[in-house]
Amino acid sequence: MYQKFEIALLNVLHSSSKKKMILLMTLVGFILSVAMIPTELVMAKMLPGKNNDTYSVYVDLPTGSSIEQTRRVTECVTGILQKESQAIDMEVFLGMGSPLDFAGLIKGSHFKNSENVAEVVVNLTKKHDRSEPSYLMVQRLRPIIQKQCEPIIAQTSIKFVEPPAGPPTMAAIVAEIYGDNASGIRHLSERVKEVFSHTKGLVDIDIMQDDIYDKFEVHVNSDKIARAGLNIKHVNDILYLAFEGMDIAVKNSREASEQIPIFLVLDPIGKKFSSKDLNAVEIKLMSLKLMNTMGMMVPITEVVSVVPVKSNPMIVTKNLHEMTNVLAETDMVSQVYPLMDARNDILKTFSDEYEIHKIGLFNLELIDKKSHEQYKLLWDGEMEVTLDTFVDLGGAFIAALILIFLLMVIYYKSFVLSGIVLLGSFLSIIGVLLGHFIMNLFTADTFFLTATSLIGFIALIGISSRNSLLLIDFTKSLMQDKGMQKKEAIAYAAATRAKPIFLTAAAIILASTLLASDAVFGGLGVALIFGTLAAVAASLIVVPILLDNSELERHFNFHERKAVSVMDPL
């Protein structure tokens, strides 16, 4: 077989048209494979979805919603989740977030503490015992739950949260909006949220800021309290006791080692207001009465006044600059492409109010045309981690290529031979990208080009370089020591070294098949498998043609010997 390969390769080397055709096909294959990224045939992502044994559902109702309303929406969510055969159990946390976990640490769920929020933690069977991964289950259930449960209470937001597969981030895409005007930041963030809501592939969109809502403040009139024979402490206590509850006495028991506190509060129905207006608040407070020093019952409304006011939202800062975050998750797509769509939409539609200037690669500066106030829109989240990772890995790849090139220049004292080694190593990218495209055709979800894929590509540089070095050194030995002609030496060296190259490639491919099925490291396995195949083809076909087109006689100080067989001793 190797002799036939030698003869075939020798025929190619003797035909200039065949050599040009192979090099042209290699160039076309390289261009087509690289073009798969901008054409979205191969999509880039930091890490694919991770198959977890748990996920959470965040339920956020409008500010001011009661715990009963939150319970109704949460019961709708759990009713749908209970029909899932792969869900073992679930825990519901009304009015609070779940105990701190990895996802909650980043999302800040442990800070939730109000009647309008809830969290449902769903525990699944072990991932090895179910066919549907957790991220596909979430993708399937999200539209069903949001469609059935969010309309129960207007402006309800239901979000799904999974433990991250890699570095923890606040969300897949985070738009950080900076400025000096709080109302301007709020207005701009609302517009960015609107753009996100119309961008394909983005789900669970939210703004990390408090709602500005109407509330009522109870102002105590100390003069009226004094004339009514009451005191301020009694007024404060009755208000707190009615709506929050407090300990009013203790009970002693022989069965208890300590005194048992008696807690008093209005029942849930008694605490309800008939409506959310000033009249309903005054009517409720009118039912609360205190006995003064003369034994008369005085309604609370006689000594206090109820004033409607706006709430004071929390001020969020980062690096001492006022800002807010607009968050969005991706629905099993890469973060890059929805961000580019959203950014282009912002550039087109925001020009009616702002002068927009580009900062860096994706960031924007917006200047209000009327007030001339400046705002900055900076991108963060998993998108930023993806860019940083790909830039760092790309830098590592370039550094590896430069180091290999310099070492080859020192070793061979030839830029041409060093360039051939480098080019043969770089051609493995054809197999890497083509392998991801093929795997994407046979997988249920998108098979992304991930950070682990790039790690596999960088690892292939050494493998491909070794193959080319073996071929060049053996060709040099045949020409210098045996006096063989260039074409014959190249063909014989390629055929002879084909066996160890094939064995090495087979070992790498068989070992990488164990990684190909892994959710996170699948990209590494696929890159090694298909990249190794491309590296072998480049080493045994493209590199010999490039060597034949170079001046090896001058590089190796070749002196022809007549009638010398490669099997003869020196």
Secondary structure, DSSP 4 states (H G I P E B T S, - for coil): -HHHHHHHHHHHHH-HHHHHHHHHHHHHHHHHHHHTTTTTSS-B-SS-----SEEEEEEEPPTT--HHHHHHHHHHHHHHHTT-TTEEEEEEEETSPPSP-HHHHHHTGGG--STTEEEEEEEE--GGG-SS-HHHHHHHHHHHHHHHHGGGSTT-EEEEE---SSS--S-SEEEEEEES-HHHHHHHHHHHHHHHHTSTTEEEEEE-S----EEEEEEE-HHHHHHTT--HHHHHHHHHHHHT-EEEEEE--TT-SSPEEEEE---HHHH--SSSSHHHHHHHHHT-EEE-TTS-EEEGGGTEEEEEEE--PPPPEETTEEEEEEEEEESSS-SHHHHHHHHHHHHHHGGGTEEEEEETTTEEEEEETTT--EEEEEEETHHHHHHHHHHHHHHHHHHHHHHHHHHHHHHHS-HHHHHHHHHHHHTHHHHHHHHHHHHHHHSSS---B-HHHHHHHHHHHHHHHHHHHHHHHHHHHHHHHS---HHHHHHHHHHHHHHHHHHHHHHHHHHHHHHHT-TTTHHHHHHHHHHHHHHHHIIIIIHHHHHHHS-HHHHTT----TT--TTS--
